[in-house]
Amino acid sequence: MDALTLIRETYAPLAGKALLDIGCGTGSLARALTGEGAAVTGIDPGQDALAKARKAVPAARFETASAEALPFPDGTFDGAVMLNSLHHVPDPAKALKEAARVLRPGCRLVVVEPLASGTFFDALKPIEDETEIRAAAQAAIAETVAQGRVSCEREVIVERHESFTDIEAFFARVTTVDPARADAIRERRSEAEAAFAGAVEQGADGGFALVQPLRIHVLVPVA
């Protein structure tokens, strides 16, 4: 089981479903879902990322917006996904409330979040230590459930496995997510190189393998 498989299963059949990709980045999830017939709307605050998404996935709709203030009426979508994006939101609890608001009754929100563990996290830590923001995202999910705003239909932990030809490929990967990390790499390169070397294992493909545990929640807004 991986995150994309679970997302597909949650919204199957995808054809014709109106899905919101919150924190869509450059459009990789939107591309996968539109390829199976979903009508995808992606939002992101980053103009550069959205420009790439529009070019990569012309069949989807993309808008500039923050997760805490979605520019859509109540009950607009058949589903919403936050794929590795909630911990980047300044107010994750508000983002969850907004995501629930724009869903039609009985529809689901899938939240995929990286945990502060795993070899990928260890390699990233000198570049950007996300310990606190990842914990804050998990706390916001737990609080939202405890408050009765949503119910948790499913919770599962999966592992994302990635292989890199070298450390430069890893640096390229993490700066794609956040270009500002390039400055941290330049400033702390020796520390980042040591962390990468200590975290990676030789993969079956000959590359350098890193593993990131992901916790996935399937949430249903409570009327």
C-alpha positions in Angstrom: 0.0 0.0 0.0 1.2 3.5 -0.9 -0.4 6.9 -0.5 -1.6 7.2 -4.1 -3.2 3.7 -4.0 -5.1 4.7 -0.9 -6.2 7.9 -2.4 -7.5 6.1 -5.5 -9.3 3.5 -3.3 -10.9 6.2 -1.2 -12.5 8.0 -4.2 -13.1 5.1 -6.5 -14.4 5.3 -9.1 -12.5 8.5 -9.9 -14.2 9.3 -13.2 -16.2 12.4 -12.8 -15.3 13.1 -9.2 -14.6 16.7 -8.3 -11.5 16.6 -6.2 -9.5 19.4 -4.5 -5.7 19.1 -4.2 -4.7 21.3 -1.3 -1.1 22.4 -1.6 -0.8 20.9 -5.1 2.8 22.0 -5.8 3.8 21.3 -9.3 0.8 19.1 -10.0 2.1 15.5 -9.6 -1.0 14.3 -7.8 -3.3 16.3 -10.1 -1.7 14.6 -13.1 -2.3 11.1 -11.6 -5.9 11.8 -10.7 -6.9 13.6 -13.9 -5.4 10.7 -15.8 -8.1 8.5 -14.3 -10.9 10.8 -15.1 -11.2 13.0 -12.0 -12.0 16.7 -12.3 -9.2 18.2 -10.2 -8.8 21.7 -8.8 -5.4 22.4 -7.3 -4.6 25.3 -4.9 -1.2 26.5 -3.8 0.3 29.8 -2.6 3.4 29.4 -4.8 3.2 31.1 -8.2 6.2 29.2 -9.6 4.8 25.9 -8.6 1.4 26.7 -10.1 3.0 27.8 -13.4 4.6 24.4 -13.6 1.4 22.6 -12.6 -0.6 24.4 -15.3 1.9 23.4 -17.9 2.1 19.8 -16.7 -1.6 19.2 -16.2 -3.6 21.4 -18.6 -6.8 19.3 -17.9 -6.8 20.5 -14.3 -7.8 23.8 -12.8 -5.3 25.6 -10.6 -5.8 28.7 -8.4 -3.6 30.7 -6.1 -4.8 30.3 -2.5 -3.9 29.4 1.0 -5.2 26.3 2.7 -6.6 28.4 5.5 -8.8 30.5 3.1 -10.2 28.3 0.3 -11.9 30.4 -2.4 -14.8 28.0 -2.9 -18.4 27.8 -1.6 -19.5 25.3 1.0 -20.0 21.8 -0.4 -18.2 22.2 -3.7 -16.2 19.0 -3.9 -16.6 15.2 -3.8 -13.2 14.9 -2.0 -10.1 16.7 -0.9 -6.5 15.7 -0.5 -3.7 17.2 1.5 -0.6 15.3 0.3 2.5 16.2 2.4 1.2 19.7 2.7 -0.5 20.2 6.1 2.7 20.7 8.0 3.7 23.5 5.7 0.5 25.5 6.6 0.9 28.1 9.4 -2.5 27.2 10.9 -3.1 23.5 10.2 -6.3 23.4 12.4 -7.9 26.2 10.3 -6.8 24.4 7.1 -8.6 21.2 8.2 -11.7 23.2 9.0 -11.7 24.8 5.6 -11.1 21.5 3.8 -14.1 20.1 5.7 -16.2 23.1 4.8 -15.8 22.7 1.0 -16.8 19.0 0.9 -20.2 17.8 0.1 -22.0 15.8 2.9 -20.5 12.4 3.5 -17.4 13.1 1.4 -13.9 12.4 2.5 -10.7 14.3 3.2 -7.4 12.4 2.9 -4.5 13.8 4.8 -1.1 12.3 4.1 1.7 13.6 6.4 5.3 12.6 6.9 6.3 11.7 10.4 9.4 13.0 12.1 11.2 9.7 11.7 12.8 7.6 9.0 16.0 7.9 7.0 14.7 10.5 4.7 13.8 12.7 7.7 17.3 12.1 9.1 18.9 13.2 5.8 16.7 16.3 5.6 17.1 17.4 9.2 20.3 19.5 8.7 18.7 21.3 5.8 15.4 21.9 7.5 14.4 20.4 10.8 10.7 19.8 10.5 10.3 18.1 13.9 8.0 20.8 15.3 5.8 21.5 12.3 5.3 17.8 11.6 4.2 17.3 15.2 1.9 20.3 15.0 0.2 18.9 12.0 -0.5 15.6 13.8 -1.7 17.5 16.8 -4.1 19.5 14.7 -5.6 16.4 13.2 -6.1 14.8 16.6 -7.6 18.0 17.9 -10.0 18.3 15.0 -11.2 14.7 15.5 -11.5 15.2 19.3 -13.6 18.4 18.8 -16.0 16.3 16.7 -15.5 18.4 13.6 -14.5 15.2 11.6 -14.5 11.5 12.3 -11.6 9.3 11.4 -12.7 6.6 9.0 -9.2 5.2 8.5 -5.7 5.7 9.8 -2.7 3.9 8.4 1.1 4.3 8.3 2.9 3.5 5.1 6.5 4.0 3.9 7.6 6.0 1.0 10.8 4.6 -0.6 12.9 6.8 -2.7 16.2 6.1 -4.5 18.8 8.8 -5.5 21.7 8.4 -7.9 23.8 10.7 -5.7 23.5 13.4 -3.1 22.9 16.1 -5.7 19.8 14.3 -6.8 18.6 14.3 -3.2 19.4 18.0 -2.9 17.4 18.7 -6.1 14.5 16.7 -4.7 14.2 18.6 -1.5 14.7 22.0 -3.1 11.9 21.3 -5.6 9.6 21.1 -2.6 11.0 24.4 -1.1 13.5 26.4 -3.2 14.5 28.3 0.0 16.3 25.1 1.1 19.0 25.8 -1.4 20.4 28.5 0.9 20.5 26.0 3.9 22.3 23.5 1.7 25.0 26.1 0.8 25.4 27.2 4.4 25.5 23.7 6.0 26.7 21.5 3.1 29.2 19.5 5.1 26.6 18.7 7.8 24.0 17.8 5.1 26.5 15.6 3.3 27.3 13.7 6.5 23.6 13.3 7.4 22.9 11.9 3.9 25.9 9.5 4.1 24.8 8.3 7.5 21.2 7.8 6.5 21.3 6.1 3.1 21.4 2.4 2.3 22.4 0.9 -1.0 19.3 0.1 -3.0 18.6 -2.9 -5.2 18.9 -0.6 -8.2 22.4 0.6 -7.1 21.1 3.9 -6.0 21.0 5.5 -2.5 17.8 4.6 -0.7 15.9 6.6 1.8 12.6 5.8 3.6 10.0 8.2 4.9 7.1 6.9 7.1 3.8 8.6 6.3 0.6 8.7 8.4 -2.6 8.8 6.4 -5.9 9.8 7.8 -9.2 9.4 6.0 -11.5 12.0 7.6 -15.2 12.5 7.2 -16.7 15.9 8.2 -19.4 15.7 10.9 -22.6 17.5 9.9 
